[in-house]
């Protein structure tokens, strides 16, 4: 008999050569990921070489197509020969039905003219997010709690873990939990199993203290950005054991960094960082406790900004609009 979960789901053996099990949610938490406030709200992000007329062209296009701009942010890396970024939030009645036509028209009427890359999305459709976690629960629970309170608009499709420890916690939020054990010998097989679940089915993967290094092959084939939280103020103390290294070094500040994962460990574009002051009196355990507070807030902000289409990457850096 499958074991009943607190959310009405069941823990069961999933077909896999690795002994994978999953907690399948059968209830939806009321109010989670509500998008009523975003009805008929669109988001347009653009990136191109800075040049005269961009803002006017975008505003004119939206006006001609019955859209009213409600928020606009822009930035150029340089007044001459810079890279230009813009995020525009607009209201347009019947947006869901009009979106494909708007996107095609913008590409031909504005995008091609300025050599833009752009995204045009319906804010009422939350991004599909998968969370990967190991045993530490603070970042995971922060994301799920904010999502349940409608402070973080996303559709969490599943939580994947290499340990079974957090299955009951995840099930209490009405979210599917998939346990995929991983070892040095089974790493390739485990990642292949995760890719079967994720590739083409989610818009974002979040490593919420997932204590495994994702391979370049996984990152190349997952088909969406991956956000990682590093328990250090990068580039200091990269890799494992940063709090012990910080204690040994006698640092006065510790922090956390949320960044996009790349094939080069801990060197992807930084989305958000924060620090907290510490002293020589703090033990390693106290550093870890205070660091966890920073980690969960930094990761939550990074995920929120990504889900709101605020993060734009250029070279190995980000612009947040």
C-alpha positions in Angstrom: 0.0 0.0 0.0 1.3 3.5 -0.8 2.0 5.7 2.2 -0.5 8.7 2.4 1.1 12.1 2.5 -0.2 15.0 4.6 -1.4 16.7 1.4 -3.4 13.8 0.2 -0.7 12.4 -2.1 1.1 9.1 -1.9 4.7 8.0 -1.6 5.3 5.2 -4.0 8.0 3.5 -6.0 8.4 5.0 -9.5 9.6 2.9 -12.4 13.3 3.3 -12.4 16.4 1.2 -12.2 17.6 3.5 -9.4 14.9 2.8 -6.9 13.4 6.3 -7.4 10.2 7.0 -5.4 7.9 10.0 -5.7 5.3 11.7 -3.6 2.5 12.6 -5.9 0.3 15.4 -4.8 -3.4 15.0 -5.3 -4.5 18.3 -3.8 -3.7 21.9 -4.8 -3.0 24.4 -2.0 -5.7 27.1 -2.2 -4.4 30.4 -3.5 -1.0 29.1 -4.6 0.3 30.9 -7.6 -2.8 33.1 -8.1 -2.6 35.2 -11.2 -5.9 37.1 -11.2 -4.0 40.4 -10.6 -2.0 39.7 -13.8 -4.9 39.2 -16.1 -4.3 41.1 -19.5 -0.9 42.2 -18.2 2.0 41.6 -20.6 5.8 41.9 -20.2 8.1 42.8 -23.0 11.8 42.6 -22.6 14.3 43.7 -25.3 18.0 43.8 -25.7 20.0 45.3 -28.6 22.8 47.7 -29.5 22.0 51.1 -28.1 20.7 53.5 -30.8 18.3 56.4 -31.2 14.6 55.7 -31.4 14.2 52.4 -29.4 12.0 53.6 -26.7 9.8 55.6 -29.1 9.4 52.6 -31.4 8.4 50.2 -28.6 6.0 52.7 -27.1 4.5 53.5 -30.5 4.0 49.8 -31.3 2.2 49.1 -28.1 0.0 52.1 -28.4 -0.9 51.1 -32.0 -1.9 47.7 -30.8 -4.2 48.9 -28.0 -1.7 48.5 -25.1 -1.2 50.9 -22.2 2.2 51.0 -20.6 2.1 50.7 -16.8 5.8 50.2 -16.0 9.0 50.8 -17.9 12.6 50.3 -17.0 15.7 50.7 -19.2 19.4 50.7 -19.0 22.4 51.2 -21.4 25.9 49.9 -20.6 27.4 53.0 -22.4 26.1 56.1 -24.0 28.1 55.3 -27.1 28.3 51.7 -28.5 26.6 50.3 -25.4 24.1 47.4 -25.0 20.5 48.5 -24.4 18.0 46.7 -22.1 14.4 47.5 -21.6 11.5 45.9 -19.7 8.0 47.1 -20.3 4.9 46.1 -18.5 1.6 46.8 -20.2 -2.1 46.2 -20.1 -4.0 45.0 -23.2 -7.5 43.6 -23.1 -7.7 40.1 -24.5 -4.0 39.7 -24.2 -4.0 35.9 -24.1 -5.7 35.6 -27.5 -3.7 38.4 -29.0 -0.2 37.4 -27.8 0.9 35.3 -30.7 0.0 37.9 -33.2 1.5 40.7 -31.2 4.8 38.8 -30.9 4.9 38.1 -34.7 4.1 41.8 -35.5 6.7 43.1 -33.0 9.4 40.9 -34.5 8.8 42.2 -38.0 7.9 45.8 -37.2 10.4 46.6 -34.4 12.7 43.7 -33.6 14.2 43.3 -37.1 14.7 47.1 -37.5 16.8 47.4 -34.3 18.4 43.9 -34.3 16.7 43.0 -31.1 16.3 39.9 -29.1 13.1 40.1 -27.1 10.6 38.1 -25.1 6.9 38.9 -24.9 5.0 37.0 -22.2 1.6 36.9 -20.5 2.1 37.7 -16.8 -1.0 35.6 -16.0 0.9 32.5 -17.0 3.3 31.6 -14.2 6.6 30.1 -15.1 6.9 26.4 -14.5 9.6 25.8 -11.9 11.3 22.7 -10.7 13.3 22.8 -7.5 16.3 20.6 -6.8 17.4 20.1 -3.2 19.4 17.8 -0.9 18.9 17.8 2.9 19.0 21.4 3.8 15.4 22.7 3.8 15.6 26.4 4.5 15.9 27.7 0.9 13.3 25.2 -0.4 10.7 26.0 2.3 11.2 29.7 1.8 10.4 29.4 -1.8 7.3 27.2 -1.2 6.1 29.4 1.6 6.3 32.6 -0.5 4.6 30.8 -3.4 1.7 29.7 -1.1 1.3 33.2 0.1 1.2 34.5 -3.5 4.4 36.5 -2.9 6.2 34.5 -5.5 4.2 33.8 -8.6 5.4 30.5 -10.1 4.0 27.1 -10.8 6.2 24.6 -8.9 5.8 21.4 -10.9 8.0 19.2 -8.8 10.8 18.9 -6.2 13.7 16.6 -7.1 16.1 15.4 -4.4 19.0 13.0 -4.1 17.7 12.3 -0.5 14.3 11.3 0.7 14.4 13.4 3.9 12.1 16.3 2.7 9.4 14.3 1.1 6.8 15.0 3.8 7.6 18.7 3.9 7.1 19.0 0.1 3.9 16.9 0.2 2.4 19.3 2.8 2.5 22.0 0.1 0.7 19.7 -2.4 3.7 19.4 -4.7 5.2 16.3 -6.3 8.4 15.0 -4.7 10.8 12.8 -6.7 13.7 11.1 -5.1 16.6 10.3 -7.5 19.6 8.8 -5.6 22.9 9.8 -7.0 26.4 8.6 -6.5 29.7 9.0 -8.3 29.0 5.7 -10.1 25.4 6.6 -11.1 25.7 10.3 -11.7 25.2 10.0 -15.5 22.2 7.8 -15.1 20.7 10.0 -12.4 21.0 13.1 -14.4 19.5 11.3 -17.4 16.5 10.4 -15.2 16.2 14.1 -14.1 16.4 15.3 -17.7 13.5 13.0 -18.6 11.4 14.8 -16.1 12.6 18.3 -16.8 13.7 18.9 -20.4 11.0 20.8 -22.3 8.6 20.7 -19.4 9.8 23.5 -17.1 10.9 27.1 -17.6 13.3 27.3 -14.7 15.3 24.9 -12.5 16.3 26.2 -9.0 19.1 24.6 -7.0 17.9 25.3 -3.5 21.0 23.9 -1.8 21.2 20.9 -4.1 24.6 19.7 -3.0 25.6 18.2 -6.4 27.5 19.7 -9.3 25.4 19.6 -12.4 27.3 18.4 -15.5 27.8 20.5 -18.6 25.8 17.9 -20.4 22.8 18.4 -18.1 23.0 22.2 -18.3 23.2 22.1 -22.0 20.2 19.7 -22.4 17.8 20.8 -19.7 16.4 23.5 -22.0 16.0 26.3 -19.4 18.0 28.5 -17.1 19.2 27.1 -13.8 19.6 29.3 -10.7 21.9 28.2 -7.9 22.3 29.6 -4.4 26.0 29.6 -3.3 26.5 29.9 0.5 29.3 32.5 0.1 29.7 36.0 -1.2 31.3 35.0 -4.5 33.9 35.1 -5.7 35.3 34.5 -2.2 35.3 30.9 -0.8 34.0 29.1 -3.9 33.4 25.4 -3.7 32.7 23.4 -0.5 33.0 24.4 3.1 32.8 28.2 2.8 31.8 28.8 6.4 34.7 26.9 7.8 37.0 28.8 5.3 35.4 32.1 6.4 35.9 31.2 10.1 39.6 30.3 9.5 40.1 33.5 7.5 38.5 35.6 10.2 36.1 37.4 7.9 33.8 40.2 9.2 31.1 39.7 6.6 29.5 36.5 5.3 27.0 36.4 2.5 25.2 34.5 -0.2 25.1 34.6 -4.0 22.4 33.6 -6.4 23.6 33.1 -9.9 22.8 31.3 -13.1 24.6 27.9 -13.2 27.1 27.4 -16.0 29.6 24.7 -16.9 32.2 26.7 -15.0 31.6 26.1 -11.3 30.3 29.1 -9.3 31.1 31.5 -12.1 27.8 32.1 -13.8 26.1 35.5 -14.1 25.3 36.9 -10.6 21.6 37.8 -10.0 21.6 38.8 -6.3 23.9 39.0 -3.3 23.7 40.0 0.3 25.9 40.0 3.4 25.6 40.1 7.2 28.2 41.3 9.7 29.9 38.6 11.9 32.7 38.6 14.4 35.5 36.3 15.7 33.1 35.3 18.5 30.8 33.5 16.1 31.2 29.7 15.9 31.0 27.9 12.6 27.5 26.7 13.6 26.5 30.3 14.2 28.0 31.4 10.9 26.0 28.6 9.2 22.7 29.7 11.0 23.2 33.4 10.0 24.3 32.4 6.6 21.1 30.4 6.0 19.0 33.5 6.7 20.8 35.3 4.0 20.8 32.4 1.6 17.0 32.0 1.7 16.2 35.7 1.1 18.8 36.1 -1.6 17.5 33.0 -3.5 13.9 34.1 -3.1 14.6 37.5 -4.6 16.6 36.0 -7.5 13.8 33.6 -8.3 11.2 36.3 -8.0 13.1 38.6 -10.4 13.5 35.8 -12.9 9.9 34.9 -12.8 8.9 38.5 -13.3 11.2 38.8 -16.4 13.4 41.3 -14.7 16.8 39.6 -15.2 18.7 40.2 -18.4 22.1 38.7 -19.1 24.9 40.2 -21.1 28.3 38.5 -21.3 28.8 37.2 -17.8 26.7 39.8 -15.9 23.1 40.7 -15.3 20.9 43.7 -15.5 17.9 43.8 -13.2 15.1 46.0 -14.4 
